């Protein structure tokens, strides 16, 4: 009788565990690694932007159309697309040097991934290169830390909460 009760309890636990949906990944900071930072790119819009890239082929095509400086294989090769995503943020086209964008944190919050950035502008009367720039930074995030990355909304924002750009990925 005791063995039968134990068996029923064990089967209830096993069946219950199999039927339960997986728990969503918890909210919080996500580890990231900077892959590339640059000042000059083909991205020619004034508005900031965010791009989420999930495979090497898409990365190469995106690189050719959006950055087109240096070797896309070298930069793309720094991301293991089987286990990582590349997230690129652009400050937007600027009239001179002295501008920049830097990722300070990546955070999962519900169905949103918030990419916290710090932007840089040249001080008044600064001596800066007279060249059109398009500052950007590319980071990589593990898909193990973000298993449901395909059903997320991605937002670039500053420390004061100003939203600079956003995109959604649905697959």
N, C-alpha and C positions, 0 to 999 in steps of 0.2 A: 504494500500500500504506500509506504514512504517512497519507494523507488518510483512508483507510478506518479505520485504527486510531484516529485522532483523532475521527472521527465516532462510532465505537462507544464510546469513552471519554466523549464529550459526552452521548450518549444514556443511558449508564449513570448519569452524575451527575444528569441531568435527571429520569429515572425514579425514581432513588433519592430525590431531594429531594421529588418529588411524593408518593411512597409513605410517607415518614416522617411520623409524627404530629407535630403542633406541639409544640414544647418547652413544658413547663409554665412559667408565670410564676415567676420566682425569688422565694425567700423574702426578706423584708426589710421595711423601713418603707415605708408608703404615704403620699404627700402627702394632706393633708386641709385643708378650710377650714371654719371655724365659720360656721354659717348662723344659728343662733338659740340664745340662752341664756335660761332663764326660771326663775321660782320658783313660779309658780302654774299649775296645769294640772288637768284633769279626771282624770288618772291617780290612782286612789284606793287602790291596793294599797301595802302597806308594803314589799313586796319590790322591789328594783331590777329594771329591765327594759331590754331592747334591742329595737328595731324596725328592720328593714331595708326601705326603701321605694324602689320602682324606677320608678314612673310617677306622673304628675301627678294622675290620677283617684284612685288609691289613696292618695296623699298627702293630698288634700282630705278624703276619707272618714276617714282615720286622724286627721287634725288635728281634725276636728269631734268625733270620739268621744274623743280622748285629751287634746288640749290645749285647744282651743276658746277661745283668747284671741287677739286681734288678727286680722289678715287672712291667711287661709291662702294666698290668691293671692300676696300680697307675699312671704311666707316661701317657699312652694313655687316661686315664680317665680325664686328665687335658685339653684335647682337645675335644670340642663339635663338632664332625665330621659332624653334621647336619648344622653347621654354620661356621666351621673353617677348615683350612688346617694345617697340620704339615709340616714344612720344616726343614730337617736335613742337616747340613753341617759337613763334616769330613775333618780334616787336612791331613789325610793319616797316615799310620803306621810310627812310629818314634822309633829310637833305645834306647831312654832313656826318663826319665821324663823331665820336664821343657818346654815342648811344649804346645801350646794351640791355640784354635780358638774361636773367639767371634764375634757374629753378632752385627754390629754397626748400621745397617739400612737396610730397605727393601724399594725398590723404583720401582714403575711401570713406564716403559718407552716404549711407543708404545705397541708392543706385547711381550715385554720382562719384566721379573721381575728380578731386580738386587738385589742380597743379598750382601750387603757390609760387609766385615769381616776384623777383625784385627787378624793376626797370631802372635804367640809368639814363639821364639826359645831361648834356654838357652844361656847365654853369654859364651864366651870362658873360659875354666877352671872352670866353675861353678860345684859345687857339686850337682849332681842330682841323683835321684833313677836310678839304673841300671836295668830297666825293660822296655820291649817293650810296647809302648803306642800307642793309636789311638784316639787322641783328637777329640771331637765332641760337637756340640751344636744343640739343637732342639728348634725351635720357632714356634709359632702359629700365623696365620694371618686370619682375618675374611674374609669369602667369600662374605660378604656384601661389603667390601672394594675392593674386587677383583672378581666381579661377573662372569667374563669370564675366570676364572683361568684355565679351561680345555684346552684352546686354547693359551697357553702361553709357552714361552721359558724362562727357569730359569737359571740365571748365578750367580756364586759366584765370586766376585772380591774383590781385596784389594783397599785401598784408592787411590793408584797410578794408578789404572785401570788395573792391571794385572789380567787376567781371570784365576781362579784356576780350575773351573769345570763348566759344564753346562749340562742341560737336557731339553727335551721338553715333554710336557704333551699334548696329543691329545685324546679327547673322543668324 
